[in-house]
């Protein structure tokens, strides 16, 4: 089972500190796999239930040793198709092996929320951070850290609306018609994080640290085939095993397309290049061209679910079509951000507006630094 940004937003604002079991968490999914268009209205939105922000992982090299001379990012030519992705793969394959005792994943999640106060409706952005320290040596400690979300007006106009409402400490979430009042709680407006929690241990058996790479182990990721034929065979074997175990109706083609999830793990450069080549050959992949991520970093924008339709909730509308884009680092092929934009306009949201983003910070990557218990953070 995969979970959407909407689900993670619901959990992030929950009031308790009880960790959800791994089987409830499930693997982390690319936002493009969040939610297909549905016909059932009034699904639950924000609740005050159990707390945990699902870990999403991605390998962005923070410290690369003996890096070759800078390489120009792939330039997209007219009618280039997916060749820019293939050129990027060739470039990535030449990178040196990553080094470090720990793979550190640092991620910020932003989600646009429609709220109201004092008879005024406006938008706010909920932001929270998660961090994972995954050791190369399984005898070392695994550490996770989750920050309590902050909620702030999305734009200067939204801030003026909030101030005109009296700058309330809490605002009411705008929810789809028919949503239970208990599932549409008030949200605290705060510009800074007020709480965080962490887990720390060797081979943890509960919480997000129990399965930090979703369905994969670090050993599997480290041994992933670096050639196209071997990668396809590896994916096919996993698909067959999953079909036998879960009696899933997922096709082999869908399993190949799901190789995009591997880009959210600490792949070697050679294996990452193989994944990029595989994705470039799939009909569900479309290179969109140069783009910037929410942090202003330049990258290569790719639609990894071409031909699929997705929708999500926003305010009173539970059927807002979504466009999903993955921004890749133009030098390393790693994910900089996954961005979801509105594919249509609705009340309070214009077409093309960012609905959510999962942003992987420059701290992500292999490092010889070791995790320390974070200050002002409670262990669970």
Secondary structure by P-SEA (a helix, b strand, c coil): ccccaaaaaaaaaccccccccccccccccccccccccccccccccccccccccbbbbbbbbccccccccccccccccccccaaaaaaaaaaaaaccccccccbbbbbbbbbbbbbccccccbbbbbbbbbbbbbbccccbbbbbbbbccccccccaaaaaaaaaaccccbbbbbcccccccccbbbbbbccccccccccccccccccccccccccccaaaaaaccccaaaaaaaaaaaaaaaaaaccccccaaaaaaaccccccccccaaaaaaaaaaaaacccccccccccccccbbbbbbbccccbbbbbbcccccbbbbbbbbbcccccccccbbbbbbcccccccccccccccccccccccccccccccccccccc
